[in-house]
Amino acid sequence: MDLRQLRYFVAVAEELSFTAAARRLNISQPPLSMQIMALEATIGVQLIDRTHRSITLTDAGKVFLEQARQTLGQLASGVEMTQRAGRGEAGLLRVAFTGSVPLVPGFATLIKAFRRDWPLARLQIEHMPTGTQLQALEQGRIDVGMLRPSPHFRPPDHLVLTEFWKDALCVVLPEGHALAGGKRPIPVKAVAAQPLILFPRGIGCGLHDHVLTLCNQVGFVPQVVYEAREGTTIVGLVAAGVGISLLPTAYQQLGTGGVRFAPLEPSCAASQLYLAHRGDSPNLLVDRFITLAQALAEGARLRRAQPRPRQSL
């Protein structure tokens, strides 16, 4: 049995005429009849009742017609989906993100826009620390990572980093803290005497090295009193008075009570969020995702750069 025989049988069953079916298939009638008989012999069941004036389907033929239609339909759908995948319109895209990424406004916009523009693509997203993302990219377990690497991180040649979002580091303080009362940005040196709560270095979080670098640049080693793997935990510990922290402004979106986010000097102390993917493994869905992210990020930068209209008095 082959797909050609299924197509022949469907044509005969729908036309209920070998002559009409042969015309529809653009073949002569004798080979069509031979193929239908060969199909019946293969299955071991009569599918068509033949008389001199007309043909009808047997009960088995009616069942086989539905199955043949489903098989041919699934084949056509499979071919179409394969072709779409080859054009980067369908398939599976595996994206990992570090903890603060969903708090960045551009993340929700990117995910919604990608699903809108490429509805046939399956988007699998997973929370994963930066260090684990880099390992997963190397092992081919994810296609795109959304991460905050250390300022000292130098990617291997096959790993491509694309800037997506940049937000300033700020000082997270409990309400009533002595540093929370001023209106000016807090200098990094003012953190020297404060107990700090940071992400652990062991999970490959770039924020740990970023904070240590800023402190070392102004001549001190920070007093790290507690390490937590989740940003929500850090903010909660700050609210409880355990210490202070330095985090990207994205964490303000948590709306945790009992804390203040104060700007940090220098103003260049920004945390960069990247999209990472392997450049040695071409993937059209990855390219579409990265291109969309770049367009959204550029649009956001242009909107932030536009001067705000003055309010009339």
C-alpha positions as CSV (number, residue, x, y, z in Angstrom):
1,M,0.0,0.0,0.0
2,D,1.3,3.5,-0.8
3,L,0.0,7.0,-0.7
4,R,-0.8,7.0,-4.4
5,Q,-3.2,4.1,-3.9
6,L,-4.9,6.1,-1.1
7,R,-5.3,9.1,-3.4
8,Y,-6.7,6.9,-6.1
9,F,-9.2,5.2,-3.8
10,V,-10.4,8.6,-2.4
11,A,-11.0,9.9,-5.9
12,V,-13.0,6.8,-6.9
13,A,-15.0,6.8,-3.6
14,E,-15.9,10.5,-4.0
15,E,-16.7,10.3,-7.7
16,L,-18.3,6.8,-7.5
17,S,-17.1,6.4,-11.0
18,F,-13.8,5.0,-12.3
19,T,-14.2,7.1,-15.5
20,A,-14.7,10.3,-13.6
21,A,-12.0,9.5,-11.1
22,A,-9.5,8.7,-13.9
23,R,-10.3,12.0,-15.5
24,R,-9.8,13.8,-12.2
25,L,-6.5,12.1,-11.6
26,N,-5.4,12.6,-15.2
27,I,-4.7,8.9,-15.7
28,S,-6.3,6.2,-17.9
29,Q,-9.0,4.0,-16.3
30,P,-7.3,0.5,-16.6
31,P,-4.3,1.3,-14.3
32,L,-6.7,3.0,-11.9
33,S,-8.8,-0.1,-11.6
34,M,-5.7,-2.3,-11.2
35,Q,-4.4,-0.1,-8.3
36,I,-7.8,-0.2,-6.5
37,M,-7.8,-4.0,-6.8
38,A,-4.2,-4.2,-5.6
39,L,-5.2,-2.1,-2.6
40,E,-8.1,-4.4,-1.8
41,A,-5.8,-7.4,-2.1
42,T,-3.3,-5.8,0.3
43,I,-5.9,-5.0,2.9
44,G,-7.8,-8.3,2.4
45,V,-11.2,-6.6,2.3
46,Q,-13.5,-5.6,-0.5
47,L,-13.8,-1.8,-0.5
48,I,-16.0,-1.3,-3.6
49,D,-19.1,-3.1,-4.9
50,R,-18.9,-3.1,-8.7
51,T,-21.9,-3.5,-11.0
52,H,-22.4,-2.8,-14.7
53,R,-24.2,0.5,-14.1
54,S,-22.7,1.9,-10.9
55,I,-20.3,1.4,-8.0
56,T,-20.9,1.7,-4.3
57,L,-18.7,1.6,-1.2
58,T,-18.9,-1.4,1.1
59,D,-19.2,-0.8,4.8
60,A,-15.5,-1.4,5.0
61,G,-14.9,1.0,2.2
62,K,-16.8,3.8,4.0
63,V,-14.6,3.3,7.0
64,F,-11.5,3.2,4.9
65,L,-12.5,6.4,3.1
66,E,-12.5,8.3,6.3
67,Q,-9.2,6.9,7.4
68,A,-7.6,7.6,4.0
69,R,-8.8,11.2,4.1
70,Q,-7.3,11.7,7.6
71,T,-4.0,10.2,6.5
72,L,-3.8,12.3,3.4
73,G,-4.8,15.4,5.4
74,Q,-2.2,14.8,8.1
75,L,0.4,14.3,5.4
76,A,-0.5,17.6,3.8
77,S,-0.5,19.4,7.1
78,G,2.9,17.8,8.0
79,V,4.4,19.0,4.7
80,E,3.0,22.5,5.2
81,M,4.3,22.8,8.8
82,T,7.7,21.5,7.7
83,Q,7.9,24.0,4.9
84,R,6.8,26.8,7.4
85,A,9.5,25.6,9.8
86,G,12.1,25.9,6.9
87,R,11.0,29.5,6.4
88,G,11.2,30.3,10.1
89,E,7.5,30.5,10.6
90,A,6.9,27.5,12.7
91,G,8.7,25.1,15.1
92,L,9.9,25.2,18.7
93,L,11.8,28.2,20.2
94,R,13.3,27.6,23.7
95,V,13.9,30.8,25.6
96,A,15.4,31.1,29.1
97,F,15.3,34.2,31.3
98,T,17.0,35.3,34.5
99,G,14.9,36.4,37.5
100,S,14.6,40.1,36.8
101,V,13.7,39.8,33.1
102,P,9.9,39.5,33.5
103,L,10.0,42.8,35.5
104,V,11.5,44.6,32.5
105,P,8.7,46.2,30.4
106,G,10.3,45.1,27.2
107,F,10.0,41.4,28.1
108,A,6.2,41.3,28.1
109,T,6.0,43.3,24.9
110,L,8.5,41.0,23.2
111,I,6.8,37.8,24.1
112,K,3.3,39.1,23.1
113,A,4.7,40.5,19.8
114,F,6.4,37.3,18.9
115,R,3.3,35.2,19.6
116,R,1.2,37.6,17.6
117,D,3.6,37.7,14.6
118,W,4.5,34.0,14.5
119,P,1.4,32.2,15.8
120,L,2.5,28.8,14.4
121,A,5.7,28.9,16.5
122,R,5.8,27.1,19.8
123,L,7.5,29.3,22.4
124,Q,8.8,27.5,25.4
125,I,10.0,29.9,28.2
126,E,11.9,28.9,31.4
127,H,13.3,30.7,34.4
128,M,17.1,30.0,34.6
129,P,20.0,31.8,36.3
130,T,22.6,33.4,34.0
131,G,25.3,30.8,34.6
132,T,22.9,27.9,34.0
133,Q,21.7,29.6,30.8
134,L,25.3,29.8,29.4
135,Q,25.7,26.0,30.1
136,A,22.3,25.3,28.5
137,L,23.3,27.3,25.4
138,E,26.6,25.3,25.1
139,Q,24.7,22.0,25.5
140,G,21.9,23.0,23.0
141,R,19.2,22.8,25.6
142,I,17.9,26.3,24.9
143,D,18.0,28.5,21.8
144,V,18.0,32.0,23.3
145,G,19.1,33.2,26.8
146,M,18.0,36.5,28.3
147,L,20.7,37.2,30.9
148,R,22.7,39.7,32.9
149,P,26.4,38.5,32.7
150,S,29.2,39.8,34.7
151,P,30.9,43.0,33.3
152,H,34.0,40.8,33.0
153,F,32.3,38.2,30.9
154,R,33.8,37.6,27.5
155,P,31.7,35.3,25.4
156,P,33.3,32.5,23.2
157,D,33.4,33.2,19.5
158,H,30.4,31.1,18.7
159,L,28.1,32.9,21.3
160,V,26.4,36.1,20.1
161,L,25.3,38.7,22.6
162,T,22.7,41.2,21.6
163,E,21.9,44.2,23.8
164,F,18.2,44.2,24.7
165,W,17.6,46.4,27.8
166,K,19.6,48.6,30.2
167,D,18.5,49.7,33.6
168,A,20.4,51.6,36.2
169,L,21.6,50.1,39.4
170,C,20.0,51.6,42.5
171,V,20.3,51.3,46.2
172,V,17.6,49.3,47.9
173,L,17.0,50.6,51.4
174,P,14.6,49.9,54.2
175,E,12.2,52.8,55.0
176,G,13.7,55.1,57.6
177,H,17.3,54.3,56.7
178,A,19.8,57.1,57.1
179,L,20.7,57.0,53.4
180,A,17.1,57.2,52.3
181,G,16.4,60.7,53.3
182,G,18.5,62.6,50.8
183,K,17.4,63.7,47.3
184,R,20.8,63.3,45.6
185,P,22.1,60.1,44.2
186,I,23.9,57.9,46.7
187,P,27.7,57.6,46.0
188,V,29.0,54.0,45.9
189,K,31.4,54.8,48.7
190,A,28.5,55.4,51.1
191,V,27.7,51.7,50.8
192,A,31.1,50.8,52.4
193,A,29.9,50.7,56.0
194,Q,26.5,49.1,55.2
195,P,25.7,45.4,55.4
196,L,24.9,44.1,51.9
197,I,22.5,41.5,50.6
198,L,23.6,40.1,47.2
199,F,23.0,37.3,44.8
200,P,25.4,34.4,45.3
201,R,28.3,34.3,42.9
202,G,28.0,30.6,42.5
203,I,24.9,30.7,40.3
204,G,26.7,32.8,37.7
205,C,24.7,35.9,38.4
206,G,26.5,38.9,36.8
207,L,25.0,41.3,39.4
208,H,27.3,39.9,42.1
209,D,30.5,40.7,40.1
210,H,29.0,44.0,39.0
211,V,28.5,45.2,42.6
212,L,31.9,43.9,43.6
213,T,33.5,45.7,40.7
214,L,31.8,49.1,41.6
215,C,32.9,48.8,45.2
216,N,36.5,47.8,44.3
217,Q,36.7,50.8,41.9
218,V,36.2,53.2,44.8
219,G,38.5,51.3,47.1
220,F,36.6,49.0,49.4
221,V,35.4,45.4,49.8
222,P,31.7,45.2,50.5
223,Q,30.3,43.7,53.7
224,V,28.1,40.9,52.4
225,V,26.0,39.6,55.3
226,Y,23.5,37.5,53.3
227,E,23.2,36.0,49.9
228,A,19.9,35.0,48.3
229,R,19.1,33.3,44.9
230,E,15.9,35.3,44.3
231,G,15.5,39.1,43.8
232,T,12.2,39.0,45.6
233,T,13.9,37.5,48.6
234,I,16.6,40.2,48.6
235,V,14.0,43.0,48.5
236,G,12.0,41.3,51.3
237,L,15.1,41.0,53.5
238,V,15.9,44.7,52.9
239,A,12.4,45.5,54.0
240,A,13.0,43.4,57.2
241,G,16.1,45.5,58.0
242,V,18.7,42.7,57.4
243,G,20.7,45.0,55.2
244,I,20.7,47.0,52.0
245,S,21.3,45.9,48.4
246,L,22.2,47.1,44.9
247,L,19.7,46.0,42.3
248,P,18.5,47.0,38.8
249,T,15.6,49.4,38.8
250,A,13.4,46.7,37.3
251,Y,12.9,45.4,40.9
252,Q,10.8,48.5,41.7
253,Q,8.0,46.8,39.7
254,L,7.6,44.4,42.6
255,G,6.0,47.1,44.7
256,T,7.3,45.7,48.0
257,G,6.3,47.8,50.9
258,G,8.8,49.0,53.5
259,V,11.6,49.7,51.0
260,R,13.0,52.6,49.0
261,F,14.9,52.6,45.7
262,A,17.4,55.4,45.6
263,P,19.5,56.3,42.5
264,L,23.2,55.3,42.7
265,E,26.2,57.2,41.6
266,P,27.9,57.1,39.1
267,S,25.0,57.4,36.6
268,C,27.0,55.0,34.3
269,A,26.4,52.2,36.8
270,A,23.9,50.5,34.6
271,S,23.0,46.8,34.4
272,Q,22.9,45.4,30.8
273,L,20.5,42.7,29.8
274,Y,21.5,40.7,26.8
275,L,20.0,38.1,24.4
276,A,22.4,35.3,23.8
277,H,22.3,32.7,21.1
278,R,24.8,30.4,19.3
279,G,26.0,31.9,16.0
280,D,27.2,28.5,14.8
281,S,23.8,26.9,14.8
282,P,21.6,28.8,12.2
283,N,17.9,29.0,13.3
284,L,15.4,31.2,11.5
285,L,13.1,31.3,14.5
286,V,16.0,32.6,16.7
287,D,16.8,35.2,14.0
288,R,13.2,36.4,14.0
289,F,13.1,36.6,17.8
290,I,16.3,38.5,18.0
291,T,15.3,40.9,15.2
292,L,12.0,41.6,16.9
293,A,13.7,42.2,20.2
294,Q,16.2,44.6,18.6
295,A,13.3,46.6,16.9
296,L,11.4,46.8,20.2
297,A,14.5,47.9,22.2
298,E,15.4,50.5,19.6
299,G,11.8,51.9,19.7
300,A,12.0,52.0,23.5
301,R,15.3,53.9,23.4
302,L,13.9,56.5,21.0
303,R,10.9,57.1,23.2
304,R,13.1,57.5,26.3
305,A,15.3,60.0,24.4
306,Q,12.4,62.2,23.4
307,P,12.1,65.3,25.5
308,R,9.0,65.5,27.7
309,P,6.5,68.2,26.8
310,R,6.5,71.1,29.3
311,Q,3.5,71.5,31.4
312,S,1.7,74.8,31.1
313,L,1.4,76.8,34.3
